């Protein structure tokens, strides 16, 4: 994964025992936080590709992709997730898209919606 040097991450994990939030800036910090979150949480994300993936372009050229879906352990659904990713073209990397911003919410739910869609996606707006 290629990141801009000033890449930023906002990660919020909400469970029955409380909420934890993490914000960091910089390539090493963002990558380290994402790896640690994956190792600690260990869930699989299942995006609803039919009605919960959307992209927008802001006036400055930042492409923002939004997605949401369900979180799963090996045998059952354990919650929902919402993520936004900001991407910018890098003229020094053959004009490829490079990640700049990440904003993610992971929320436990004993009985998540059967089809989590962008209409329920209100926390990251």
Secondary structure as the mmCIF struct_conf table of DSSP 4:
data_model
#
loop_
_struct_conf.conf_type_id
_struct_conf.id
_struct_conf.beg_label_comp_id
_struct_conf.beg_label_asym_id
_struct_conf.beg_label_seq_id
_struct_conf.end_label_comp_id
_struct_conf.end_label_asym_id
_struct_conf.end_label_seq_id
STRN STRN1 UNK A 3 UNK A 15
TURN_TY1_P TURN_TY1_P1 UNK A 16 UNK A 17
STRN STRN2 UNK A 18 UNK A 25
BEND BEND1 UNK A 26 UNK A 26
HELX_RH_AL_P HELX_RH_AL_P1 UNK A 27 UNK A 41
HELX_LH_PP_P HELX_LH_PP_P1 UNK A 43 UNK A 43
STRN STRN3 UNK A 44 UNK A 47
TURN_TY1_P TURN_TY1_P2 UNK A 49 UNK A 51
BEND BEND2 UNK A 52 UNK A 52
STRN STRN4 UNK A 53 UNK A 57
TURN_TY1_P TURN_TY1_P3 UNK A 59 UNK A 60
BEND BEND3 UNK A 61 UNK A 61
STRN STRN5 UNK A 63 UNK A 72
BEND BEND4 UNK A 74 UNK A 76
STRN STRN6 UNK A 77 UNK A 90
TURN_TY1_P TURN_TY1_P4 UNK A 91 UNK A 95
STRN STRN7 UNK A 96 UNK A 108
TURN_TY1_P TURN_TY1_P5 UNK A 110 UNK A 111
BEND BEND5 UNK A 114 UNK A 115
HELX_RH_3T_P HELX_RH_3T_P1 UNK A 118 UNK A 120
TURN_TY1_P TURN_TY1_P6 UNK A 123 UNK A 124
#
